[in-house]
Amino acid sequence: MTIAYVTIAGLLLTLVLLRQRHPVPGHLDVALQGWRQLQPLITRIPLALIAGSFLAALIPEAVVAAVLGDASGLQGILLATAVGAIMPGGPMITFPLALVLLSAGVGLAQMVTLITAWSVLALHRVLVFEIPTLGWRPTVLRLLACLMLPPLAGLLTMALALRA
């Protein structure tokens, strides 16, 4: 975690120094814009984590570990693909829920699969945005092209975890 903070601080310092070359808009304007973007997250993230913690109490860990744990193998990866594809909501819902599932015993490969499926297959986005905007043909072609990505990500994670 410390490495992440140091990296972000280094990037921020680099951007501030680069920004000195072009003083308009000023640092204060940029900081205020960043603060405006952060404000909604300040209340949402803690609430999402609390809701996720309550959800953890409802999910039986033995069942989760059995169907999506490390030992579930390829079947767990395929199930995680389906769960990730139908999981509704944006990152404020998905990542706290993923954290709950991880603490309930979901395997690492299955979690990578689930997040990948949510990222590239997300049926709620397909139905609400993609089909109405792009139409059926481009949407179906994109889904077919991306369908194997989540299981491949899970299998690759499984292989890498075995090497480590």
N, C-alpha and C positions, 0 to 999 in steps of 0.2 A: 504494500500500500504506500509506503514511503517513496518508493521509486516512482509511482504514479504522480504523487504530489510534487516531487522534485522535477519530473518531466514537464508537468503542466506549468510550474513556476518558471522553468527555463524557457518554455515556449512563450509564455506571457512576457517575460523580460525581453526576449528577442523581438517580439512583435512591437513592444513599446519603443525599443530602440530604432527599429525600422520605420515606425510611424513618425519619429522625430523629423524625418526628411520631408514629410508632407503634413504640416501642422493643422490642416483643415480637413475634417472636423477635429476638434481638440480632444485631448485625453478625457476631459470631463464629460464631453458629449458621448463619447464611446462608453465610458463607465456608467453613465446614466442609462444608456440604451441597454447595456448588459444587465443592470439592476432591474429594469422593467421586464426583461425576459426571465429573470430569475424569480421574481416575486410570485408568480403562480406556482412554481415548483416548490417553494418553501413550505406551503401548506399541503400540497399534494403528496410529496414523497413521504413525509412521516405518516400521513393518513393511509397511504397505500401499504406501507410496511406494517402498520398496526393491523389493517384489515387482513394482510397476508398472514400475520401471526395468529389471528383468530381462525383463519382458514386452516392453518396447520393443525390446530386442535381437532378439526373436523375430519381430516384426511387420515385414515388408518395407515400408519407407517408400514405395517407388515404387508398390506396389499400393494402399496406403491413399490416397495422394495421387490416384491415378487414379480410384478408385471413390467416394471421399468428400471429395476436395479441392474447392477453390473452383470449379474448372472443371467439376465434375461436375453442377452446376446442380440442376434439378428431380429428375433421377434419383438424385443423391446425397442429396437431401433425403428422398426416398421410402425409399431404402435405410437412411438414418440413423433414420427412423421405425421401420422393422422391427427394426434392431439395438437401438435403445433400448427397444423393447417387450419383446424377449426377453432383454435383459441382466439376469442374475440378481444378487441381492445388494442390500445397503443402500449407504449413502453411503461406507462404508469401502472398499468394493470398486469402486463405480461411479466415484467422482471420481478416484482414482488411475489407473484405466483410461482415463477421459476425458482426463486429463492426458497419458498415454502416446499416445493417439490424436491429440491436438492437436499434440504434438511430432512425430508421424509424418506430419503433413501434412493432417489433417482440416480442412476449411474452417470458418470461423466460423459460417456459416448452418447447416451440417450438424451442427456441435457443439451449437448451440442446439436444433436439432431432436432430436438424440439424447438430450440431457438432458431435454427436455420430454417426449419419448415415454417415457423411463424413469420420469419423475415421474407421468405421468397414465395410462399404459397398462400398465406393469409386469406382465406376464403371470404372473410367479412370485407376486406378491401377490394377483392375481386368483384364481389356482388354489388357493392355500393359505389365504387369509383371506376374500376377498370372496365367492366363490361359497358356501363352507360357512356363512358368517355371514349373508349377505343373501339368498342364493338366486340362481337364474338370471336371473329377469326384471329385478330392479334392476341387476344386474351388466351384463347385455347392454345395457340402456338407457343406463347410464352410459358404457360403452365406445363405443357408437354416438355419444353426445353429444360425447365427447372425441376421437374418432378423427381429426378434422380439425385439432385444436389443434397437434400437433407440426409438420405440414407448413406450417400457417399461420404459426407462430412462425418457422420457417426462411425462408419467403418474405418475411416482414416484416423479418427480420434482413438478408436479402440486399438488399432495397430500401433499408433504412436505411444499410447499408454502402456502397451505390453513391452515396448522397447525401453521405456524409461525406468 
